[in-house]
Amino acid sequence: MNAPRENDPTELDRFKRDIDLVDYAQRQGYAIKKESRRGDWHHLVKDNEHVIVTRKGDHQVYLNTGDDRDAGSIIDFAKTRGDNGYGLSLGQVRQQLREYLDGAPAPARAYATPPDAARLSSLPVGDPAQEQAAAEERKTRLISEVLGVKKELTDRTYLHSRGLEDSTIDSPAFQGRIFTAQQNEHKNTAFPLYNEQGLASVEQKNEHYKSLLPLPKNGIWVSHPTEGKDTPVVRIVVSESAIDSLSHFQLKHGQDPRNTMYVATSGTPTEAQIALIQRVIDKQAPKEVVLANDRDAGGRQFNINYLNELQPARPFVPVGEQAAYKEATRPVEWHATSDKYHVSLKVTFQHDTAEQGGQQVQQLSERVARMNSTQENGSALAVEVQRSTDRATIVRLTVARADTAQLEVIAQELYRQREQLLPEPERQRESFLRVDYPLAKDFNQELAYTQQGLTAEQIRAEALREEQQRESERQQRLAETQRQQREQREQERQQAQAQLEASPAAQRERQEDDRQLTQAVVGAAVASAADVEARPFRSYQTEKEAAEHTAQFVHARDAGLVLLKEYINDNPPPTGRKVDEAELADNRDRASYAAAQASAAMEKTATWKIDELAPNTTGRAEAWKEVLDKSGYSMQTSEIRSTVDEQGIRRAEFDMTYRNDQPDIAIIHAIVTNTNERAAAGLEKFAGVSVAEAEADRAARQVAAEAAAIQPHNRDRSQDVAAKPAAEAQLERQATTPDATPGLTVPPAPAAPAQQSERVVATPILIYLNAMPMPDGTIPDRDTSTRPASYSLYEIRVDAENPNKAIIMPAAAAHPQLVSNPNFAVRPVYDLTASPQAGEAYLAVATPTQAERTPEGWKITERGQAGFSTEKPLEHSAGQERSTEPTRSEKEVASVSAQGSEKQVIIKVDEPAITPGERGQAEAVKAAIASSGAKAGDVQSTTDAEGIRHSEMKVFYRTDQPEIAKISHTLDAVAKQSGSQVIEHGGDRAERQQAAASVESGRPAAGTQLER
């Protein structure tokens, strides 16, 4: 591992100068969409985000075209996008960029030759005032080309086509705010945008035409007050376009003729425009601001941000020798952003303590859970805590664009919450900010429907129909685009594959692969062609035999599918000469080595094809893909591709990729084999399901499965998709451990000392609940911890004799929070028999809440009852004694524990290639493992084309070894070492660590092999 470095003051400058920002961005998933011929600028795209990279002096800078606040150097780029978009601290940025510089090859990209520094230094220094004057001259020239010398409105054709009447156009509010732009024979309607310096830009509109001058978008279209210039403004209406402002005036001003000023942003408001609107509010001091944006996801997003940014007129206060606006306190802030499919809301809570932050997050999570519980199609809002400190907590909420209205509800509640937290003098008037949505998509569309004589209900129905039509067209365009992209990628892939296969080197490589694969299969089947008696190999004679030797399937009630429970077991050797264990191990080692040389390191692909069973139905492919994704094994699945035939049957497929060198390849092989066999056998649940692959890939995978480290009989069963039936599990345990108590699985542990005559009650395992359960009683693992936190409200006390059962009790330090907020903190867990009265400071549990373990964590099965008390409840003593005579079951457990079992671990080490005779990291790991008392096999190594040495070794130990504690600590240390990976079953790891802890404490180990 790299030793920590001191922060060099010049290091950030070196990062800017030496790191290729385009290459760095490409490694983060960005693709080059366009670049200049000279290479002095690049257009990058990722997930509908567009970034422009250019040069500034001796380094590169970037700009996000969708957010003018997202710009800067490589430092800013890494800081805002690091940690999967959560952001990095400056120290984390330094560490990440150091690793990039240490490991990144020099980019091959050619850039335009930078100007000669000596020549530049000899030139006169630029005059900022002159540069500003040049920019102002360019702006004036562009505006003059559009508006001409005489600014006036001479053509009203476009305005009339939008339903605007002359009485509206001639209103005093809009005089001098609409012009005609004459360019050649074309006449467009022009709307000037202003800022504090005057005319900033011009927007032009006509039928099927819209254009904004290529100038900074730092101005807004603003009308005069409706009662004339210099009259006190009562209301300001903010909309997306000047046409919407005129339409709003024509529709509503006659009903409420208060003095109003109209503001428009010409589309998405920039940060500069929002600040400019606030300064208009400061100057005009209106009593009300109306947000009149479109009724769509974009308009709702703008309103969400306006709710956070806009405030009543700010006082101008002296600051030293100058003066500035006095900003209101903001204990809660939020900002909405969006991409093509989703809208996200970033919420920042400012607080004095971490406990306050936890309470605010819990309140927000509870509100979101209530909203999700009302959705017919399941949860819509997703909540994620991005960062939390003693002073601030950042939460991110995400929703599909179609459900943006739910984020707006959250923003309105945050707005009210912030007002309640502010001091009384700083609070806004309740009606200062008001949202006014049109009945149709926008106010101009509503105006058109109104002029057609439609009622309000008819307008809403027509708007809904058009919205559905637009969504359908958008989906069709998206599907067509995706189809074209797939065809283009497939065509490019085929062309590249054809070129690759045509090369002499590829032909030689295929011949060598075929030769090695043949040797691998033959070598695994027979020991020598000269043997009189053929030596059988451990494989299947037919695919049917493979299916017969696989274990049971169980039906998943929810998905309606058959999920794999038991996959494949080692088959006994065919009848004939007996094969001893040494011969069997030799065959397997040879097969593993030959297969690894041939194709194990290559990624293989199998295509799952799944047809629906009835017309106009969907879901089977998604359910099968979810089964594979959640299985916990190493294969990966692609996105689903589907078509619908003439009978309305949906035919879907997706790719499953895997590698033959993965330790769980035997289980992956069983999944594919069993699926095809059961489909061919005509089983109902497998109708229309098949897995297609190359025959060579199937044969290579079968050979690799023979030598795999993880076989179905010794895999980590905590990764099983479905739980084994209770009766079957009990029979299996009785068959494997006849002396054990039925239903109880324990790891081996040293026997208790003979002189020990008394024993202590087993202490329950404590797990701390750090968040409220979900509305259905589910407690995900991510909401629990093994150590108490200041915000832990409950303890999950796991039954020491049945680790799948637990009770939920109040945490010792949580009573004040529970009593102060019973509706939020108690009712999700307990049924209350009474409300807290004066002096009652403790939660008194009458019957505890019961919970049981699930694959995702825990779930409440029976709610307990609780009230409140003035006396502190008694805590259960961990050392409470009971009968000194061991029970029969405890004797049986001790007997099983004393036997122990042998475990196997695979350790992989990646490191730079070493010279012959040199001792590398893999050898050092082997020596450390051997010195701990475990048995380490030989180190098998290969070196790839990039000079990285990949090593692997097998480690064996027993849980009843006297050195088990040292072995366990050594394996944990190796797992934490950079470049090393310890592969073992989750149950074996827990058993090992428990056995080590038992030896160190001198007591028998409690059962830790938990079957969820």
N, C-alpha and C positions, 0 to 999 in steps of 0.2 A: 504493500500500500504506500501511497505517496505520503511523505511526512508533511505536516502542515507548514505552510510558508508564512513569512511575515508579509503584511500588505505593503507592497512596493508602491509609492505614490505615482511612479511612472508606468505602472503595470496597465492601468486602464487605457492610457494612450497607446501602449504596445498592442493591446487587444484590438483597438480601433484600426491601427495601421497594418497589423499582420494577418488578421482574420478576414477571409473572403466571406462577406455576408451572404452572398448568393449561395455559395457552397454550404454554408452553415444552415441556411434556410431549407435547402433541398434535403438535408439530412433530417430536418424536422417535418418532412412531408410536403413541402411546397414544390410546385412544378413551374418551370419556365414556360409562360404562355407566349411571350414575345420579347425580343431584345434588339437593340440597335446593331447595325453592321459593325460599328467600331467597338461595340461592347461596353459603351460608357453608361448604358442604362438597361435595366431588365424589368420585365413585368412578371411577377410571380402570383400564383393562384393556389389556394388551399381552402376547401369547404366554402366556396363562394366568397372568400376573403381575397381582395386584390391588393397587392403590395407593389409599390414602385421603388426600385433600388437604383440610386445614382451615386456619383462621386462628389465629394465636397473636400477640396484640398487633398490631403494625403490619405483620406479614408472614405469609406462608403457610408451612406445614410439611406434611410428608408422612409416611406410614407404609406400609411394605410388609407386608401382612397375612401373608405367608408366611415372613417373616424379620424378627424384631423388632429385629435389629441394623441393618437398612436403614431408617433414618429420619433426619429432620432438615429442613434448609432447602433452598432452591434450590442452595446451594453443595454440599451433600452429594449432592443429586440429580444434578447435572452431573458431580461428581467420580467417582461410582460407575458412571455409565452412559456417560460419554464414551468416545471412540475405539472405538466398536462394542462396548462392554461391557468393554474392557480397563482402563478407569480412566484418569483424568487427574491430573496434579500440580496443586497449587494455582495455579501460574503459568499452566498451560494452561487451568484453569477461568476465571481472570480474563480471559484473552484471548478465550475462547469467549463468555463473558457480555458482554464489551464489544461484540463483534461483534453479538450478539443485540440489545442495547440500541440500537446505532447503526442497525441495519437493520430492526428489528421495528416494525410499526405498533402503535398503541395498541390493546389488546384491546377488543372490543365487549361483553365479558361484564359483566353487572351483578352486583354483589355486595351482600350485606347492608350497610346503613349501619353503619360502625364506630362504636363508642361515643365520645361526646364526651370528649376528653382532659382538658379542664378539669373536667368533672364527675367523671371517674374520680380525678383527683388530689385532689379535695376529699373523697373517701370515705376512711374509715379503712383503713389498711393491714391486709391479711389476716394472721391468725395461723397460721403453719405448723402449730403443734401442734393448733389448732382444725380446720384442714383435714384433718389426719391423723386426728383423732378422728372427723370426719364420715365419712371413707372407711371407717374401722373400724366405725362404727355401721352403715353401709350393708351391709358384708360380713356383719356379725352378723345383721342383719335378714334378708338373703337366705338365709343358712344355716339360720336358725331356721325360716323358712317351709318349708324342705324337711325338716329333721330333727325339727322340733318341740321341745318342752321335754325330753321323755324320749327319749334316743337309745338304741334297742335294735333288734334284729332279730326281728321278729314274723311275717314272711312269707318262707318259703323256696321259694316256687313257682318263681320265675325261676331261682334257683340250681339247683334240681333239674332244670329243663328243660334246663340246660346240662350235665347229666351229673355234677354235683358231689354227692358223698355227704355225709351228715351228719357222718361221721367227719372229713372234710376241713374242713367248715364249723366244727365244734366244736374244731378244733385250737387249742392255746394261741397259735399264731402269728397267728391271725386274730380273736381275741377283741377286741371293741371297734373293729374295723376294717371291719365291714359292718353297715349299718343298714337299716331299712325307712322309706321316706319316704311319709307319708300326705298326699295332696293331694286333697281332696274324696273321691270314691269310688275314686280310683286309688291303687294301692300299687306303688311302684317300689323297686328295690333300690339303695341309695345307698352310694357308696364315697368316704369323706372324703379330701381331699388336704391334706397338712401341709407347713409350712415351719418355719423356726427361730422364728417368732413364734407358731406354733400352727396352728389350723385355717385353711386358706387358701381352699378351695373344695370343692365337692361334685359328683361325677359320678353321674347317675342312669341306670339301665338297666332295660329290660323288653323283652318281645317286640316287635321292630320299633320300638324307642324307645331313644334315647340322648340325653342332655342334659348339658351342663356349664354351671355358673352363669356369668353374664356378669361375671366377675371376672378380674384378671390371672392368667395361667397360670404361677404361680411356686411351686406346691406339687407334691408327689408323694404317691402312695399308697404307704405303707410298712407292712409287717407287723411283728409282734414276732419275736424269734428263735424258732425252732421248739422249742427247749428251755425257753422261758420268758423273761420279762423279765430284763434285767441279766445274762444269761449271755454268755460270750465267743463272738462270731460267727466262724465259720470261712469261710462262703461267703455272698455276696450274689448273688441272681438278679435281673437287670433285664429287664423285659418291657414290652410296649406297653399292656397292660390288666390290671386286677386279676383278671378272669376267667382270663386266660392264666396268671397267677401261681398261682391256686388249682389250675388244671389241671396245671401243671408239678409242683406239690407232690403231687397225687394220682397222677400217672403215675410219678414218679421218686424221691420222697423215701424210699420204702420200700427202694429199692435202694441208696441212698447216704444214710443218716440223719444226716449231719453237721449241726451246728447252722447253720441257714440263715436269712437274712432276705430277704424278697421286696420288690422295688420296682417300681412301674408308673408310667408317665407319662401315661396316658389319651390315647394317640395320639402325634402327632409331638412329640418332646421339644424344648422351647425352651432357649435359652441359660441361662435362670435355673434350669431343672430340671436340666440337666447339671451346673451348678455345685453345686446342692443334693445331687445324687447323690455328687459328689466329697467334699462335706463329711460325708456319711454314711460314706463309706469312711474319711475321716480319723478319725472318731470310733470306728468299730467295728474298724478295722484288720484286715479279713479277709485270709485267705491266698489267696483266689480270688474273682474276679468273673465270673459266667456271663452272657453276653449271649443272652437267650432270646427274641429278636424273631421276627416272622413270616418265613416263607420266601417272600418276594416282594421286589420292587424296593425298596419302602419300608423293609422290615425290614433289608435289606442296606445301604441308605444309612445307617440309624441306627447299625448296627454299625461301618461305616467311620468315622463321626464319633466314636463311643465309643472306638475304637482310638486315635484321636489325643488325645482329651481326658482320659480316665480314667487314673489312675496310682495306685500304692500309697499308703498313708496318708502324708501329708506331715508332716514335723516342724514344730513351732511354734517359731520362733526369734525372739529379740529384735531389733527394728529401732529403734534409738534408744531412746526412752522407751516404745515400744510393742512389740507382737509381731505376727508375721504368719506365714502358711504359707510354707515354702521351696519354690519351684517348681523342678522338674527342668529341666535344659537341653534345648532342643528344636532341634537342628540341622536337622530336617526336620519340617514340619507339613503337614497336609492338611485339606480340608473339602469335603464332597459336598453338592451342591444338585441340584434336579431341576425339570423342567417336565412337561408332559403326555406328552411323547414321549421325552425324553432325560434322562440323568443325567450331571453333570459333576463332575470331581474337580480341585480347585485345589490344587496342590502347591507349597510354598515351600521352597526349599533355602537355608540359611544357610551361607556359606563365607567364607574369608579372601581368596581371589583369584578373578578371573574364570575362570582356567584350571580351578580346582576345580569351579566351577559348570558349565563346559562338559563336564567329565568326568561329573558326576552326570547331566546331561541326556542325554548319550550312552548311559550305562548304562540309563537309563529308556527311551530310544527303542529300544535294542536289545531290551530285554525285551518291549516292546509289539510290535515287529516279529516276534518269535518267537511271541507269542500270536496275532497276526493270521495268520501263516503256517499255523496249525493250523485255521483256520476254513474250513469247507466253502463258505460263501457269500461269501468274500472278507473284506476287512478290516472289523473291527468297532470297534476302538479308534482314535480320532483324537487326535494329540498336537500341541499348539501352545504355543510359548514366548511368553508374554505380555509379560514384562519381564525384563531382565537387567542387573544392576549388578555392581560388584566384590564386593559383600557379600551379595547375594541374587539368586536367580533364581526366577521364578514360571512354572510350567508348568500348562497346562490339558489334561485328558484328557476326552473326551466319548464316550459310548456310548449306544446305544438302551436304553430302560428294560428291555427283555427280556434284555439282556446285562449287567445290573448286576453279576452275579457276577464278571465279569472285572475290574471296578474294585475289588471286594473283594479279589481276589488281589493286585492291585497295592498296595492299602493294607496288607495283611498283610506284604508284602515290605518296604514302607517302614517298617513298625513294627519289623521285625527289623533293618533297616539302621540305624534310629535308635538302637536298643539297642546296636549294635556301636560306634557313634560316641560314645556317652556314656562318661564316666569310670566305672570299675568300681563305685565306691560308689553311683552313681546308677542303675545298671541294674536293671530290674525282674526279678522271678523269671520264668522262661520260661513258667510256667503260670499267671501271675497273671490275665491276661485270656483267656477261653475262649469261643468261639462255639458255641452249642448250638441247632441248627435242628430244628424239629419235622419229623416224617415227612410231615405234611399241611401245609396253608397256615399253621395256627397250632396251638398246643398244645391248645386246646379242641376243634378239629376232629379232632386225633389222638386225643383222649380219646373222642370220639363213635365213631370207627371202631374203637377198641380194645374198647369196650363192645359193639360189634356182633360181636366175635369175629374180626375180620380180622387177618391176619398183617402183618408189617412190609412185605413185598413187595406185598401186596394194598392196603395203605394208600397206598403210593407210587403204585401204578397208578391208584387211585381219585382221589387228589389231582391227578395229572397230567391225568386226564380232565376233572375239574371246572375245572382251570385253563384247559385248552383251550376248554372251553365258555364260561367267563367272558370269555376273550379274543375268542372269536367274537361273543359278545353285545356286547362293547365296540366291536368293529369295526362291527357293524351299527348300533349307536346313533350312532357317529361318522359313518358314511356317511349316515344319515338326517338328522342335524343339519346336515351339510354340504349335503345336497340342499335342505333347507328354507332354509338361508341363501342358497344360490344362487338359489332361486326368489324369495325375498324381495328380494334385490338386483336381480334381473332385473325384478321387478314395479315396484320403486321407480325403476329406470332408465327403464322404459317410460313410467311416469307422468310423470317429469320431462321425458323427451323429448317426450311428447305436449303437455305444457304449453308447452314451449319452442317447438315447431313451430307451435303455434296462435297465438303472439303475432305481431302485425303486423311487428315488427322482424325476427323470424326469417324471415318470408315475403319481406320486402324483401331480406334478406341472401342467401337462396337464389336469388332472381332475379338478384341481382348476381353471385353466384358462377357461376351457369350462364352468364351473359353473358360474364364474363371467361374462363371455361374454354373456351367456344366460340371466343372470339377467340384464345386461346392455341393451340388445335389448328389453326385455320384459318391463323393467322399463321405457324405452323411449317411448314405444308404449301405455302402459296403466298405469294408476295411481294406480289402485287396482283391483284385480280379483273379489272382492266382489261388485264392482259398478254394479248397474243395467244397466246403460248405459255405453258402452265401451268408454273409453276416447281415441280419436284419437291422433296419434303422428305425428310430422312434418317430414315426410319422403315421399319416393315415393312408390306407390303401385306396379309399375312395372318398369323395365328398360326403356320400351318405353315411359312411362310417364316422366321419367327423361330427355330423349332426347327431348321431346316436350317442356319442360319448360326451356331448355337451350337457350341462346341467339344466335345471328347470328355468322356465320363463314365468314371470308373474304378470298379471294384467294390471295396468294402471287405470284406475277408475276415472280419474279426471280427464286424462288425455284421450282415453278410448283406444289406447294402443297397447301392444305387448312390449314391455320393456325387458331388456336383458338383465337377468339377475345373476345367474351363474353362467359363465361363458364356456370354458373349455378346460378339461383336466388332462394331465399326462395320461396317454393311453398305455396300457400294459404292452410289452413286446408281443408281436405275433407268436403263435404257437410254433415251437421248433426249439432250436438250441437256446439254452438260457444265457442271457447276457448279464455279465457281472457289472457292478457299479463302475469299476475303473474303465472298462471298455465303453460303457455308456457315456461317461464323462469325456473320454477321448473323442468319441464321435461328435458330441455336442460342441466341444471346443473347436474341432476342425471345421464344422459347419458354420459356427459363429465367425471364425476368422475369415474363411473364404467368402462368406456372404458379405461381411463388412467390407472386404476389399473390392467386391464387385459392385455393390449398389447400396449398401446400408447408409452411406453418407448422403445419398441423393434423396430429394423429396419426391414422394410418390403421390399420385392422385387417383382416387376412386370416385366415380360419379353416382350419387344416389338419385334414382328416378322414382317419383312417387305420384301416382294418379289419384284424383278424387274418385269416389265410388258413385257419385250422383251428379247430375248436371247442376250448374250454378252454385256449387259449394266450394269452400276453401278451408284450409287449416291443417290438413294432414301433413303436408311437407313442413310447415312451421313447427308442428308438434314433434315430428321426428328430429328435426334440426335441434330443437331445444333439448331433447333427450341426449343427443350426442354432445352438445355444448356443455351441459351440466353433469356429464358423466365423470369429470375430473381426470380423464385420460388425455394423452398428449396430442391426439388428432385435432385438427382445426377444420372448420367448415366455412364455406364462402357464402355470399348472399344467394338468395333463392331466385332462380330464373323460371318463368312459367309462360305457357301459352294456353289458349282455350280453343278446342277443336269445334267442328261444326255442330256436334251434339251438345255443346256446352260443358264438356268435361275438361276440367283444368289439369294440365299435365305439367308438373313442376320437377325441377332438378336442382341439385347443388353439389358442389365438389367437396370432398373430404381429403385433406392432405395429411400425410404421416411420413415418418422416417423409420426405416428398418433398424436403425441403431438405438431406438428408444427402448428402455427397459420394459415397457408395457406392450410391446408389439404383439405378444402372444394373445393378449386380450383383444386388441384391435383386430387381429386375424380372426378370432372367434366371432366377433361382432359381424364382420362382413360375411363369413362363411355361413353362420347360422341364419342370417337374414335371407340370403339367397335360397338356402335349403328349405326353409319353412315357406317361402313364397312358392317355390316349385312344388312343394307338397300340397299346396292348395289351402293352407290355413287361412281362415277368414280375415284375421287381423293383419295378415301380410299380403292381402290381395292388392295388386297394382304397385307393389314395392319391389325394387331390384337395385343391385349395386353393380355397376359396369366398370370394368378395369381391364388392363392388358393382361394376357395370360402369363407373360414373363414376370410382371409385377406380383401376381398372385403366387407364383412358384417361389420367387425370391422371398416374399413375406413369410411363406410357410417355413422355409429353411431358417429364416431369422427367428421365427416364433419358437422353434425347437430349442434354440440356445438362449432365449430371453431370460433375463434375471428375474422378472416378475411373471409367474405363471398364475392361472386362475385359482389354483388351490392355495397360493401363499400371498395373494395380493392384499393391499390395504382395503378392507371391507368398508371402511368409513366413506369410501368414494362411490359405493354402490348407488345406483339410481333409485331403486325401490327397496324397501325394507323386507327382510326375509320373514315369512310367516312365523308366528310365535311357536307353533307346534313343530315346524320343520327345524327351527333354530334349536329348540330344546333337544330334539332327537339327535341333531348333529353334535351338540355339546356332550350328550350322554355317550355317544359313540366314540368321541375323541378323548374324553376324560371321564372314564367310568367311575372313578372315585370321588369326583367333584359333586358338590351340591347342585342339583338340576337348576338351570336358569342363572347360575352365578359363574362368571368368568373372572379369574384373578391371575395376575402375573406371579412368577416365582419370587420367593423372598426367603432370606435366611430364617431358619427355625428359631423360635424364641429360646432364650437361655433356659437350661433345665431348672435352675434354681428360682426362676421367676414364678411365683405362685399367685400373683394377682394381675389382673389386666384392667385396662381403662376403656371406657366407652369410646368408640371411634368418633373422632371429631368430624362433623359435617364439613364438606368443602364449601367455602364461601365464594360466591360470585357477586359482583356489585352491579346493580342496575343504574345506568347513567342517563337514561331517558325514559319517557313514559312508554308503556306498551302501545302497540298499534290498536286501532279500534276493535279488531277481531281478537285481541289478546296475544298477538304474536310479539315475541321479543327477539329481534335479530341479534346474532353474535356481535355485530359491530357496536351495539348499544350496551355491551357489558364489558367488564374488566375484572382482572384478578386482584386489583388493588383499589382501595377506596379513594374516591376523589371528593373534593369539597361539594360537588353537586350530585353525589350519589344519594338517592333517596331510599333505596331498598336494597336488601341483601337477598340473594337467591341461595338458600341453604340446601345443598345437594345431599340427598340421603346417602350415607356412607355405605349402606348395604345394597341399595338400588340406585346407581348413579343416573338412571333415567328419570327419577322422580325428585321433586324438590318442593319446598315451601318458600313463599315470599314474605319476608318480614321487614318492618321499618329499619333503616340504618340507624345506628346509635346516635349520630349527630344530626339526623334529618328531622327530628320532631318539630322544631320551630317552623320549618318550611311547610311541613305537612299540615300543621294546625292553622297556619296563617292563610293557606290557600287550599282548602279541602276539595273543592270542586275540581280543580285542576290536578292536584298532586295525589289525592287519595281515591276518588271515585273510579278512575281507570283501573285500579287494582283491587279495591275493597268495596263492599256494600256498607254504607254508613248507617248505623242505627240511630244516630242523633247528630246534631250540629254542635260545634264547640261552644262552650259557655265560658263566662268570665272565670279566670283562674285555671282553666283546663289547658295545660301546656304539653300534654303528651297524647300520642295516639295509642289507644288501648285495643289490642287485638283479642277478640273473643274466639274466633276460629281462623286459622291462617289460610291464606290463598294457596291453592295447590297448582303445580305446574309440572309439565313433563317435557322431556327433551325432544326436539325435532331436528331434521337435517339442517335447518337454517338457524337454530338456536334453541329457544324455549317457547312454550305456549301455555297460557293460563287455561286450565281445565275445569277448575271450580273456584269461584270467587269466595273469599272468606268474608267475615263480618268484623267490623271494628267500630269503636266509639272513641270517646275522649276522656281523659282522666287528669286529675291534679297530681297523681303520684307517678313517679318514673317506673316503667315496667321493669321487672327483673330480667336480667340477661342470663341465658343458659351458660353454665360453666363448661368450658372445653375439657376440663379435667375431672368431671364428675364421675365418681366411682360407681360400679354396680357389682353384681355377683362375681365372686372370684372363681367360680367353677366354670370352666369353658363349656359352651354348648356343643352339641354334636356337630352342627354345621360349621362351627368355628374350627373344630378339630379337622374336619374334612378340608376346609380352606387352607389351613396350615400345612396339611399333607400335600395338597396340590402345589402350594407356593414353594415348598422346599424342593420340588423336583427340578424346576428351572426348564428352560428351553433354549435351543440354539437359534441364533438370528444371523441374517446376512445383510450386509450393507454394501452399496456400490459407491465408490468415491471417484469423481471426475475432477481433473485438474487441467486448466488451460494456462499456458505460459509461453513466453517467447522461446523459440527453438534453442537448444543448448548444443555445445560442441561435443563430439564423442569423448567419453570418459568423464565428462563434467556431471556433477550431481545437481539435479534440478529440484524444483519445488515438489514434484511428484515423489521423488525419492525421499525428500525430507518428511513429507506427510507419511509415507510408508514406515519410516523409522520411528516416527512419533507414535503411530498406531501400534507397532510391534512392541515398543517399550511400555505401552500402557497395559499390555497383557492380552490383547486381541490378536487373532491370526490374520495376517495380510497376505494376499496372493501376489503374483507377479504383476509388475507394471506393464500394461500394454499401451504403446504410444504410436501415434501417427503425426505427421507434420503437414499442414496444408500449404497451399500456394502462397499464402501471405506470411509464411514463416511462423505460424502459431502451432505449438506442440500441444496436442490433445492426448491426455493420458487417462487411463482407467484402471482401477484395481478393485478386487473383491475383498471384503473384510468379514470375518466370522468371529462370533463371541457367544457366550452363554450368560443368561441373566442371573445364574446362581454362582458365577465366578466370584472369588474374593475380591478381584480387581475391578468389579463392575463399575464402581464409582469413578475410578480413574479412566476407564474406557469411555464412560459416558461423557465426562468432562472433555476428553480428547476429541471425541466426535463432534461435540458442540463447538469446540474451538476451531476445528477444521471447517465446519459449516460456515462460520463467520469470516473465515479468511478469504481475502480477495482472490478470485480465480479458482476457488475450490467449491465443489458442490457435493453434498452428501445426499444420496438417494436411498431412502428407507421408507417403510410403511408407517403411516401415521400412528397406528396402534402399537407397532414395535417401538417407535420413538417414545411414546408416552410410557410404555412398560419399562423401557430402559431407564428413563429418567426417574420413574417411581422407585425402581429397584435400587438405583444409586442413592436416592434420598433415604431409603429405608436402611441401607447399609451404614450410611454416615450417621444416622440418628440412633442406630442400634435397635430398631423396632421392625416388626414385620411390615411388608408393603401392603397397602390397601389395594383393592381391585381397581385397576385403571384401564383395562381393555373395554372401553365403552362401545356398545353397539347401538347406534342411533336408529 
